[in-house]
């Protein structure tokens, strides 16, 4: 591998009526994994707004 990476950030809104956050995260993981994306980090800067999932894969 050349050491080059592609990155993707997916933002999941945290809302009262959009279902469990863990279920929505699992859906994203199940969707991204088969495409070759690996979860690197999650960031929640403001507890009431959104969660950002950071993925990478070889370029």
Beta strands, then each sheet from edge to edge (+ up, - down):
strand 1: 5-13
strand 2: 38-43
strand 3: 50-58
sheet 1: 1+ 3- 2+
end
